[in-house]
Amino acid sequence: MARAGKRPRRPGPPGPYALLPWLLMGLGAFSNLWQGETSNPWVGGLGLLAFNSLYISVVFRGFDRRRRNSPTSYALLAAMAVITFGLAIGYGGSWLLFFPLLSLACGTILRGRQLGPALVLLAACAVAVAVWRGDHVSEPWTIGYGTFLSGAVTAAILTLSETVMELRATRQELARSAVEKERLRFSRDLHDLLGHTLSVIVIKSEAARRLAPLDIDAALAQVTDIESVGRQALTEIREAVTGYREGSLATELDRARSALTAAGIEPVVRRSGPPLTPQTDALLGWVAREAVTNVVRHSGATRCVFVVDSTPERVRLTVTDDGRGPGEALGTPPVGGTGLKGLTERLAAAGGSLESGPGAHGGFAVAAELPVDAPSAPDGDPCPTPSP
């Protein structure tokens, strides 16, 4: 039983040591040498030693992909074949069992289309040598069958084991990628939510402070809005944590009116065309949110215009202000930072585009265009990284 807190170790693919016991098939040949039943024992002994050495070398190389496919491995396998044929033809009997061992070594090195023909040819040669010698204890076809089966089974087991290990590695990589995507989604959502919400709270708090000495009722209204924004932010953060937050262009436009009004900026919204699909509506909602955040933080504008123009095929959202334009707000980051860059990537993935820059009549303009039936983002998270 595995200890608590520790995962049981999964069995891995067989290693080269699992194939070494098969050398015991050569004990019959070694017994012939030991008992002096082999002519030219020095030749037989050197051949046996060379075969075993080559077998061990080839088997260990077969478990290393880089070395397995090298010319050296094929040269060693060819040397094994020469020794096998020499010993089998010269001595016969128990020495014919080196054919299955040679086939087993072939199964560790050869893969794909070259394996089948090589094993069939080797099995046919083993049968031919056994028939020519005629001194083996079993039928010649059994030598051929054992030769083919040894290489085929070895190659099948090793290929299957390598595939299992690759699948495990792929699953682990997918799990790591899923965790990284979820962390990125959460950080993007939380950053964007807090950045936008805190900007609205700061603007409304400043408005309440200015109004308090002049109109206490108006100041209390701003405080009420701050409370409402805070509660809404808590709800959105909970939804962001669970991954089910959906954007909405209409909702973002309503929030934009409130935030811009509190900041002393006149909001103007113009909409035309048929309703949008949920995916397109959500993506344009993020564009509106990011554009409003930039206007409130950096523009110094007095008027901000939202124009939504949709046709049966395409929809376009344009946000323009009459502020100082990019790079002119001293002491503030440039407009169109990482948030707009992230939005550009998201809209491009959905078949759309996003352009930002100086407006035709000054200020800053953001224009997003999407197909009406835009697909959802590839990773399921339409949220870009917001600008600082």
Disulfide bonds with the S-S distance in Angstrom:
none
